[in-house]
């Protein structure tokens, strides 16, 4: 059964009526094709008008949609012969960060991703996509491995942020994030990151200090969640919609600020309505962005990447 967000209730009602009419047809042989077609056109028109004027807070809800394709979906759809690699060689493996080697359209690559899970069991296993220090140290290890073997790095980011638990802090969460960012900046190979859902704070940029950063149309990328921002500034999480406006967290906002390099349009109604088309379109965009980067040597890649992020600070946007 399709999950509808609060602002999609009128659409849900129309699609519910369509489903009822279809069941009526199946049960009694009554021909309601004309009425179904009329309602389908109306639902499509309403879906189009709704998604044409989404607020930043509504975009945040779409970015967190439970049916949205996750990192494992992109890896399964885009990477052949994927070989998972586990552990940080220091403490443990962290299932919130998945990584390994595989082939992207015939080219050997290193793949990283933050995985939320898609049901209760998998969400608990992956800690809802919130990585602990060992997850970021695993990412650092795999980025350094990619550098040694000349493998381009592809990452798929979808996290509310790094895990804020006491044990994570005790094991050096901030240092692990910083080292992962450093490894991304220093990688002597092409690095393309994609924000596929929610990009939360340092937990996201730890896997996105890349040559090219792509955002899906309804993804968000911010230093703090709207709810967290509202709780700090207004002492009221109900002000999340106001905070979302102020944070400039949407793909369009970040592209205008030159904080991301490309925005990938999503199917009408969001990536979850046509996951296969979204994954295929992202594969094409990554291939286009990767092609010119593989021609550059490691020193040039590092220098350009460093300059790219330094320029963000010089322009005053961060």
N, C-alpha and C positions, 0 to 999 in steps of 0.2 A: 504494500500500500504506500502511495506517495505521501511524503511528509510535506505539509504546507506551513509556511511561516505566518505570523500574525497578520502582516499586511497583505498576505495572499488569500485571505478568507473569501472575498468575492469570487476569486478564480476557483477556489476549492469548491464553492457551492455550485458553480456552473459545471465543473468537471464531475461533481457528484451526480448532478441531474443527467448528464450524458451517460454515465455508467448505469444509472437506474433504467434509462430508456433502453440501453443495450440489453440489460437483463430481461426486460419486458419482451423485447423482440425474441430473445433466445427461448423464453418460456412459452410464449403464446403464438409465435409466428406473425405478430403484428408488424407491419412495415412502418417504421418511424425514421427511416433514413433521412428524410427531408428535415425533420425536426432536429435530429442529431447533428446534421450538417450545419443547420442554422446556429445551434448552440455552440458547436465547435468553433465556428467562425467568430462568434461573440466572445468566447473564452480566449481565443487567440488574440483578438483585438484588445481585450482587457489586459492580457498578459503583456502585450507590446507596450501599451500606454503606461502600465504600472512600472515596468522596468526601464522605461525611457526617462523616468523622473525619480529614481531612487535617491533617498537621502543618504549621507554617509553612515548613519546608524543602521539603516536598512541594508546597506552594502555589507556592513559588519555581520549582520545576521545571515546574509547569503554566503559570505565567506566561511561561516561556521556551520553551514547546512550539513546535517548528519549524512545525507546521501551524496555529498560532493565527493568526487574521486580523490583518493588519498595518494600518498607517495608510492605505496606498493602497486596501486593501479597504474600509475605512470611508468613505473619500472617494468611491470609485467607487459605493458602495451608497447613500450619503446625499446627495451633492452633485451637482446638475445643472449643466451648462454650466461645468464647472470649467476655469479658465484659469490654468495654472501661471505663477508669477512667479519669476524666477531672479536670483541674485546679490546681493551686499551693497553694490554700488556703491563698493567700496574695494579688494577684492583678488580675489575669485573667487566662483563658486557652490559650494555644499556640498550634495551629493546626500543627505546624511544628514538634512537638514531640507528638507521639501517644503512649499510654500505657494502660495497663489493665491486668486483670487476665484471664487465660484460662487453657486449658489442652493440654500438648504436649505429645502425645502417652500415654495418660492415667494419666500422672503426672501433678498435679497442678503447674503452673508456673506464674511468673510475666513477662510481655513482654513490651519492650520499642522499639521505632524505630523513626528514622527521615524520614519524608515523603516529597518527592519533588512534588508529583502530576504528572498527565499524560496528562493533557490538560491545556489550558489557565486558565479556571475557577478554576480547582483544584490546579494549581501551585500558583495562587494568594492566594487562601485560605490557603495553607500550606506554603506560603512565600518562595517558591522554596527550602524548606528544611532547611532554615536558621533560627534557633531558637532564640528567645528573652530570657531575663532572666527568665520569667515565665515558659518557656519551660524546662529550666534546673532545676528550682525549683520544677516543677512537676516531673521530672525524679528523683530528690533527694527524694521527698516525697514517690514515688512509690518504690524506692529501700529500703527505711527505712521500708515501709509497708511490703515488701517481707521478710525483716529480722525478723519482729515481728511474721509473720505467717509461717516462715520456707519455703518460696517458692523460688526455684531456679530462677535466672534472666536470660532471653534471650534478647539480644538486636540486632537490625538490623540497621546498620549505613550507611547512604548515604547522605552526606551533603558537600557543598562547604566550610562550616564554620559557625560560629555563625554570627547572623545578626549584621552588623557594624553601624547601624543607631544611631543618637544622642539620641533618646529616650531610646534605649537599654542601651547605656552607662550610661544615667542618672539614670536608674533603677538598675544599678550594674551588668552589664554583666560579667565582669571578676570574681567578687565574686561568682556569681551564677554558673559559670562554675567550679570554684575551689571547691565549696561545692558539686557539683554533682560528681566530680572526687573523692572527699573525701568519699562520700557516697558509691561509688562503691568499693573503697579500703577497707572500713570498714564493708561492708555487710557480715553478718555471714552465708551466704548461697552460694551455687555454682553460678557462674556468667560466662556465655559464650556470647561473643560479636562476631558479624560477620560484616566485612566491605563488603557490598554487591555492592557498586558502588564507590563513592568518599568519602574518609575520610579526611576531611579538618581541620587541626589544632586542637585547644582546643575544638572546637565545636563537633568534632568527639570523641576525647578521653574522653569527659564528659560522654559519654555513652559506653565507651570501656575500663575502668580500671578494666579489668576482669581477672578471673583465666585462661581462654583460649580465645585467639583472633584468629579467622579464617578469612582469606581473600579469596574472590573469585579470580580466576586466573587472570582476567583482571581488577580487582579493583585497586585503588590507595589509598595511605595513606601517608600524608605529612604535614609538619608544615605550608606550604603555597602552594598556587596554582602555577603551572608553570608560568602563566601569571603574577601573583603578584610578584614572584621572579624575573622574567625578567625585570619587570618595575622598581624594586628597584636596581638591580645590573647593568643593562645595559640601563636603561631609555628607554626601547624598548620592548613592549609586544610581538613583532614579534620574539624575541629570546626565546619564550616559549619552543621550542623543545630542545634548549641547556640547559635551566633550568631544564627541566624534566629529562634529562640525569644526571645532577649533583645532583638532589634531592634524587635519589635512592628511588623512590616512588612506584615501582612495587612490586607485591606480592613476586616474586622471590628474589628481592633485600632485602626486609624486612625479609624474612625467613632466608636468609643467615646471616643477622645481629642479628637474634634471637629476633626481635621486634614483630613478630607474631608467633603463635604456629603451624598453619597449613594453607596450601593453597589448596583450593578446585578446581579441574579442571572444566572448563566450556565446554559446548558443542562446537563443531567446529563452529567458527564464532561468539562466544559470547553467554552469557546467554539469550539474547533476541531472539535467533533463536530456543530455546527450553526451555521456561520458566518452564514448568512442570517438565522436567527432572532435571533442576538446583535446583528447590525447593525441589524435592524429595531427591536428592543427599545431599543437605545441611542438611535436616532433619536426614538422616542417620549419617552424620558426627557429628552433635550436639548430637545425642543419644549416640554415641560411646564416646564422650568426657565427657558427663554428668555423665555417669554411675559410673566411679570411684570417681568423686567429691562428689556425694551424700552420700558416705560412710564416709566422713570426717566431724569432728565437726567444729563449727564456729570459734573457736580459731585457729585451724590448717589452715583453709582456709584463714583467715585474715593474719596469719604469712607468709604463702607461697606466697600469693598475694603481700604482702609488699616486701618480699625478691626478688620476680621476678622483680618488677619495680626498686628497688634499684640496682639490678645487672646490669640493663641497663646503669645506670649512672656510675657504677664502671668500666664497660668494655669500656667506652669511646665512645659509639655509639650515645649518646644523650647529 
